[in-house]
Amino acid sequence: MTRDEALALDAADALAPLREQFALPPGLIYLDGNSLGVLPKATAARVQQVVRDEWGRDLIRSWNSAGWIDLPQRIGDKIARLVGAGAGELVVADSTSVNLFKVLSAALAIARADDAQRRVIVSERSNFPTDLYIAESLAAQQGCTLRLADTPEQIPALLGSDTAVLMLTQVNYRSGRLHDMAALSRAAHEAGALAVWDLAHSAGALPVDLGGDGADMAVGCGYKFLNGGPGAPAFVWVHPRHAERFWQPLAGWMGHAAPFEFTPGYRPAPGIARYLCGTPPVLSMAALECGVDTLLAAEPFGGMAALRAKSLALTRLFADEVRVRCPELALVSPTDDALRGSQVCFAHAELGYPVVQALIARGVIGDFRAPEILRFGFTPLYTRFADAFDAAVHLQQVQDGGEWRRPEFNRRHAVT
Ligand SMILES: *Cc1c(COP(=O)(O)O)cnc(C)c1O
């Protein structure tokens, strides 16, 4: 492909105007929206309004007058539209790690109430570490075990009459490999287990159909493809069929049926309010809502399906260009569109870290995932075809010119 051909793709791209929603620093090629989404232009003014008017002027009255108390459900309903969930089924709360603890705990309780012999959580060895740490600690507390697949193909064979829960991240954070949620949820159900999904790298990145694909519970991240800002609160969804059986391991007052009656004894709220624990972080919630709105703005343009088509075209373009220009980098992400999330990863043990640092110095931001992964996330809301093309050219240049050898690119930072 030539640069002119990439520019022609941008000129023909019906989604191109959506980029205007973002405060992107000029000249930067940002391929890390899968780790921290870009700041929407609306966010600073909205957060300032919440600080100055709702907090500063109206103070505690804002819990009612500004609807602070409804934020978890209000933003939850917006996220639900992106992930195939119904209104009133999903709430914003806590972090992904904490939400995973909540849903896994409830899923274990539900599965074992039906069959006490079920003591195994099945997942993948390559799952994101926090997901496995949470599962391990919960398993230890409850006398359960964690059984890990080494490849996605092994998963169905690990499910059996002893399995309580299948817990997977829909898109692998290192390889970008996308699981078939419908097929694996069905396999879990056929074994009598529940299917719990982490949407950290899929919510806002591709169409997700929690209801249609048979998932039982899901969690997801607010600061990646949802553009909610650093440390944005996460979300949690439970299929309505389990809502009344879902029992919080963290029984806090915001999940109580009547928090402002201040009664002794925990009584869970009906429906999804019981997934809440404590007071929502209002400033962070306001920022998250602006981020989610940038995705809902794509609905008139075809929504997540249209964003997915662009994302696949971007990742295909970048992977093809890099394979030609940098043959020494091994492509880790699937070439099959049906198996690829919204990122492209390469492996190289020696070059990986310094090449990513040299690219960052050039204003091309990807990230490095130990021990050897160069990871580039593509956010179709704001990434242009010319960006994907230019990033591949930069990648070739930092390697061919030996720029990556400079000492400053070989010093490890705390966050990679
Ligand atoms: C990013 C990510 C998380 C983040 O969890 P936090 O609690 O927000 O730190 C969890 N799981 C997966 C799979 C992720 O990609």
The ligand as a MOL file (V3000), in Angstrom:
LIG
                    3D

  0  0  0     0  0            999 V3000
M  V30 BEGIN CTAB
M  V30 COUNTS 15 15 0 0 0
M  V30 BEGIN ATOM
M  V30 1 C -7.0760 -3.9540 31.9730 0
M  V30 2 C -7.5700 -5.2470 32.5160 0
M  V30 3 C -7.9610 -5.3530 33.8470 0
M  V30 4 C -7.8270 -4.1630 34.7460 0
M  V30 5 O -8.2390 -4.3960 36.0270 0
M  V30 6 P -8.2390 -3.1840 37.0650 0
M  V30 7 O -8.9640 -3.7120 38.2090 0
M  V30 8 O -8.8740 -2.0040 36.3960 0
M  V30 9 O -6.8150 -2.8470 37.3610 0
M  V30 10 C -8.4690 -6.5630 34.2850 0
M  V30 11 N -8.5650 -7.6310 33.4590 0
M  V30 12 C -8.1820 -7.5660 32.1610 0
M  V30 13 C -8.3120 -8.7280 31.2730 0
M  V30 14 C -7.6580 -6.3780 31.6620 0
M  V30 15 O -7.2620 -6.2920 30.4020 0
M  V30 END ATOM
M  V30 BEGIN BOND
M  V30 1 1 1 2
M  V30 2 1 2 3
M  V30 3 2 2 14
M  V30 4 1 3 4
M  V30 5 2 3 10
M  V30 6 1 4 5
M  V30 7 1 5 6
M  V30 8 2 6 7
M  V30 9 1 6 8
M  V30 10 1 6 9
M  V30 11 1 10 11
M  V30 12 2 11 12
M  V30 13 1 12 13
M  V30 14 1 12 14
M  V30 15 1 14 15
M  V30 END BOND
M  V30 END CTAB
M  END
